[in-house]
Amino acid sequence: MAITSTDDESTYMEIMNTLNVFLKERGVVKQSVFIRDTGLKEATARRLFKDRSVYPDRASVVSICRAYKAQPGDFLRVGFED
């Protein structure tokens, strides 16, 4: 589920995960490797791996950052539309 902001009717904000791109850049193409590296539950990892509109909770962000020595901005993006 994406977070959206409706403060201004002409502005739309969406948080998207870009984990697929982030992980491919690091040579991680299998979900099993992602699960092993992060320690995330299989269902959580699968959702994050497959659906850009699903974003990780705080604990998952910390696990991903620790596993890949990354920052949240490396795999999360905020999109704006006018």
N, CA, C and O of each residue as an XYZ file, in Angstrom:
328
protein
N       0.837     -1.178      0.000
C       0.000      0.000      0.000
C       0.877      1.235      0.000
O       1.838      1.315      0.766
N       0.565      2.179     -0.835
C       1.336      3.405     -0.941
C       0.776      4.461     -0.005
O      -0.427      4.503      0.253
N       1.657      5.310      0.500
C       1.233      6.449      1.296
C       1.005      7.595      0.337
O       1.845      7.881     -0.516
N      -0.116      8.238      0.478
C      -0.392      9.378     -0.376
C      -0.705     10.595      0.478
O      -1.155     10.471      1.616
N      -0.464     11.757     -0.076
C      -0.744     13.007      0.599
C      -1.727     13.799     -0.245
O      -1.562     13.920     -1.459
N      -2.739     14.332      0.399
C      -3.734     15.117     -0.316
C      -3.827     16.527      0.247
O      -4.888     17.147      0.184
N      -2.716     17.050      0.805
C      -2.713     18.406      1.350
C      -3.105     19.414      0.284
O      -3.804     20.386      0.569
N      -2.669     19.190     -0.914
C      -2.984     20.055     -2.036
C      -3.544     19.158     -3.135
O      -2.914     18.167     -3.505
N      -4.704     19.491     -3.653
C      -5.360     18.622     -4.634
C      -4.517     18.375     -5.875
O      -4.688     17.350     -6.535
N      -3.613     19.288     -6.209
C      -2.811     19.121     -7.428
C      -1.534     18.321     -7.188
O      -0.823     18.015     -8.145
N      -1.222     17.974     -5.946
C       0.008     17.252     -5.644
C      -0.330     15.862     -5.127
O      -1.183     15.701     -4.253
N       0.341     14.872     -5.669
C       0.144     13.479     -5.288
C       1.507     12.897     -4.953
O       2.447     13.001     -5.742
N       1.609     12.289     -3.787
C       2.885     11.726     -3.360
C       2.709     10.234     -3.130
O       1.725      9.800     -2.531
N       3.659      9.461     -3.606
C       3.623      8.018     -3.422
C       5.007      7.527     -3.041
O       6.006      7.931     -3.636
N       5.060      6.652     -2.045
C       6.316      6.012     -1.688
C       6.362      4.672     -2.402
O       5.430      3.873     -2.305
N       7.459      4.431     -3.123
C       7.623      3.186     -3.872
C       8.913      2.522     -3.442
O       9.910      3.194     -3.180
N       8.891      1.211     -3.369
C      10.147      0.515     -3.099
C      10.785      0.159     -4.435
O      10.103     -0.212     -5.390
N      12.067      0.277     -4.478
C      12.831     -0.053     -5.682
C      13.821     -1.177     -5.359
O      14.946     -1.208     -5.858
N      13.366     -2.090     -4.514
C      14.233     -3.180     -4.073
C      14.727     -4.052     -5.214
O      15.878     -4.489     -5.204
N      13.877     -4.310     -6.193
C      14.323     -5.160     -7.306
C      15.559     -4.587     -7.982
O      16.526     -5.310     -8.225
N      15.536     -3.309     -8.282
C      16.682     -2.662     -8.927
C      17.877     -2.660     -7.972
O      18.988     -3.028     -8.352
N      17.633     -2.244     -6.735
C      18.673     -2.186     -5.709
C      19.362     -3.539     -5.546
O      20.590     -3.615     -5.508
N      18.569     -4.602     -5.450
C      19.129     -5.937     -5.237
C      19.848     -6.463     -6.476
O      20.908     -7.078     -6.360
N      19.286     -6.229     -7.653
C      19.941     -6.677     -8.887
C      21.307     -6.019     -9.048
O      22.255     -6.649     -9.516
N      21.402     -4.747     -8.658
C      22.689     -4.054     -8.729
C      23.728     -4.709     -7.824
O      24.932     -4.571     -8.042
N      23.255     -5.413     -6.820
C      24.150     -6.097     -5.880
C      24.259     -7.593     -6.161
O      24.841     -8.333     -5.368
N      23.707     -8.032     -7.270
C      23.798     -9.433     -7.667
C      22.831    -10.354     -6.957
O      22.982    -11.574     -7.019
N      21.833     -9.790     -6.279
C      20.830    -10.597     -5.566
C      19.602    -10.701     -6.459
O      18.846     -9.740     -6.602
N      19.406    -11.876     -7.061
C      18.269    -12.055     -7.959
C      17.267    -13.074     -7.434
O      16.173    -13.202     -7.984
N      17.618    -13.790     -6.394
C      16.712    -14.795     -5.821
C      16.180    -14.318     -4.479
O      16.909    -13.774     -3.650
N      14.889    -14.540     -4.295
C      14.264    -14.181     -3.025
C      14.906    -14.913     -1.857
O      15.032    -14.357     -0.766
N      15.307    -16.145     -2.080
C      15.906    -16.932     -0.997
C      17.180    -16.277     -0.468
O      17.460    -16.344      0.729
N      17.947    -15.650     -1.344
C      19.163    -14.958     -0.925
C      18.794    -13.711     -0.122
O      19.408    -13.421      0.904
N      17.794    -12.982     -0.594
C      17.298    -11.794      0.110
C      16.820    -12.178      1.515
O      17.125    -11.483      2.484
N      16.086    -13.263      1.624
C      15.590    -13.742      2.921
C      16.759    -14.122      3.823
O      16.790    -13.743      4.994
N      17.703    -14.855      3.290
C      18.875    -15.262      4.067
C      19.674    -14.052      4.540
O      20.081    -13.986      5.700
N      19.895    -13.106      3.648
C      20.702    -11.936      3.978
C      20.055    -11.050      5.038
O      20.739    -10.520      5.914
N      18.740    -10.892      4.955
C      18.047     -9.933      5.827
C      17.405    -10.568      7.052
O      17.194     -9.890      8.057
N      17.093    -11.856      6.984
C      16.387    -12.500      8.084
C      14.903    -12.185      8.111
O      14.225    -12.485      9.093
N      14.388    -11.581      7.040
C      12.962    -11.262      6.979
C      12.141    -12.531      6.805
O      12.627    -13.531      6.279
N      10.903    -12.480      7.248
C       9.996    -13.602      7.037
C       9.732    -13.738      5.543
O       9.740    -12.758      4.797
N       9.498    -14.975      5.129
C       9.326    -15.248      3.699
C       8.200    -14.438      3.074
O       8.375    -13.883      1.990
N       7.057    -14.360      3.728
C       5.913    -13.628      3.172
C       6.236    -12.141      3.007
O       5.873    -11.533      2.000
N       6.912    -11.564      3.988
C       7.295    -10.151      3.918
C       8.276     -9.925      2.778
O       8.104     -9.010      1.973
N       9.296    -10.756      2.713
C      10.301    -10.624      1.666
C       9.672    -10.775      0.285
O      10.004    -10.027     -0.634
N       8.777    -11.730      0.137
C       8.123    -11.955     -1.164
C       7.336    -10.722     -1.589
O       7.433    -10.289     -2.737
N       6.554    -10.152     -0.668
C       5.766     -8.956     -0.998
C       6.679     -7.802     -1.410
O       6.431     -7.139     -2.416
N       7.724     -7.567     -0.639
C       8.634     -6.471     -0.948
C       9.359     -6.693     -2.269
O       9.575     -5.753     -3.034
N       9.725     -7.919     -2.524
C      10.481     -8.283     -3.716
C       9.653     -8.093     -4.988
O      10.183     -7.702     -6.027
N       8.337     -8.377     -4.898
C       7.495     -8.407     -6.103
C       6.672     -7.158     -6.359
O       6.319     -6.886     -7.506
N       6.356     -6.389     -5.321
C       5.383     -5.304     -5.481
C       5.999     -3.963     -5.090
O       6.295     -3.732     -3.918
N       6.191     -3.087     -6.062
C       6.801     -1.779     -5.815
C       5.974     -0.900     -4.890
O       6.520     -0.010     -4.239
N       4.663     -1.133     -4.818
C       3.811     -0.289     -3.979
C       3.839     -0.708     -2.512
O       3.299     -0.005     -1.658
N       4.461     -1.841     -2.213
C       4.593     -2.303     -0.831
C       5.914     -1.763     -0.301
O       6.965     -1.930     -0.920
N       5.843     -1.123      0.840
C       7.077     -0.589      1.417
C       7.306     -1.224      2.783
O       6.352     -1.591      3.468
N       8.559     -1.353      3.176
C       8.901     -2.062      4.406
C       8.595     -1.261      5.664
O       8.640     -0.031      5.665
N       8.280     -1.988      6.737
C       8.132     -1.327      8.031
C       9.520     -0.993      8.574
O      10.534     -1.347      7.972
N       9.552     -0.314      9.709
C      10.822      0.166     10.254
C      11.816     -0.966     10.505
O      12.992     -0.840     10.164
N      11.359     -2.066     11.094
C      12.261     -3.184     11.388
C      12.833     -3.786     10.109
O      14.003     -4.164     10.068
N      12.014     -3.874      9.069
C      12.485     -4.411      7.793
C      13.503     -3.478      7.150
O      14.494     -3.935      6.580
N      13.261     -2.166      7.239
C      14.209     -1.191      6.697
C      15.563     -1.359      7.382
O      16.602     -1.360      6.721
N      15.547     -1.498      8.697
C      16.795     -1.668      9.444
C      17.496     -2.953      9.004
O      18.712     -2.955      8.814
N      16.748     -4.041      8.840
C      17.335     -5.318      8.419
C      17.968     -5.212      7.039
O      19.067     -5.721      6.814
N      17.280     -4.556      6.121
C      17.794     -4.390      4.758
C      19.044     -3.509      4.773
O      20.039     -3.820      4.119
N      18.983     -2.416      5.521
C      20.130     -1.508      5.597
C      21.348     -2.201      6.190
O      22.460     -2.033      5.689
N      21.154     -2.971      7.243
C      22.276     -3.686      7.856
C      22.856     -4.737      6.919
O      24.073     -4.858      6.783
N      21.974     -5.492      6.276
C      22.426     -6.586      5.410
C      23.233     -6.075      4.225
O      24.203     -6.710      3.812
N      22.838     -4.932      3.677
C      23.472     -4.443      2.451
C      24.247     -3.139      2.644
O      24.660     -2.503      1.674
N      24.440     -2.749      3.910
C      25.170     -1.505      4.219
C      24.620     -0.357      3.372
O      25.348      0.310      2.638
N      23.318     -0.156      3.501
C      22.601      0.802      2.673
C      21.857      1.821      3.529
O      21.799      1.706      4.753
N      21.299      2.805      2.866
C      20.419      3.794      3.468
C      19.030      3.602      2.869
O      18.918      3.128      1.738
N      17.956      3.961      3.599
C      16.602      3.779      3.070
C      16.392      4.391      1.682
O      15.656      3.840      0.864
N      17.029      5.515      1.424
C      16.894      6.164      0.117
C      17.490      5.369     -1.025
O      17.250      5.679     -2.192
N      18.271      4.340     -0.698
C      18.837      3.485     -1.740
C      17.781      2.559     -2.346
O      17.943      2.088     -3.471
N      16.702      2.296     -1.605
C      15.675      1.370     -2.109
C      14.245      1.858     -1.910
O      13.300      1.105     -2.144
N      14.072      3.097     -1.486
C      12.751      3.712     -1.380
C      12.769      5.029     -2.136
O      13.741      5.780     -2.049
N      11.710      5.317     -2.872
C      11.599      6.556     -3.629
C      10.260      7.207     -3.329
O       9.272      6.527     -3.052
N      10.241      8.544     -3.387
C       9.007      9.307     -3.249
C       8.734      9.943     -4.584
O       9.587     10.630     -5.145
N       7.536      9.714     -5.097
C       7.154     10.279     -6.382
C       6.098     11.351     -6.198
O       5.191     11.214     -5.376
N       6.222     12.415     -6.967
C       5.252     13.504     -6.948
C       4.665     13.681     -8.335
O       5.371     13.587     -9.339
N       3.382     13.933     -8.380
C       2.721     14.266     -9.645
C       1.982     15.565     -9.458
O       1.384     15.795     -8.407
N       2.014     16.417    -10.462
C       1.261     17.685    -10.396
C      -0.023     17.554    -11.153
O      -0.800     18.506    -11.220
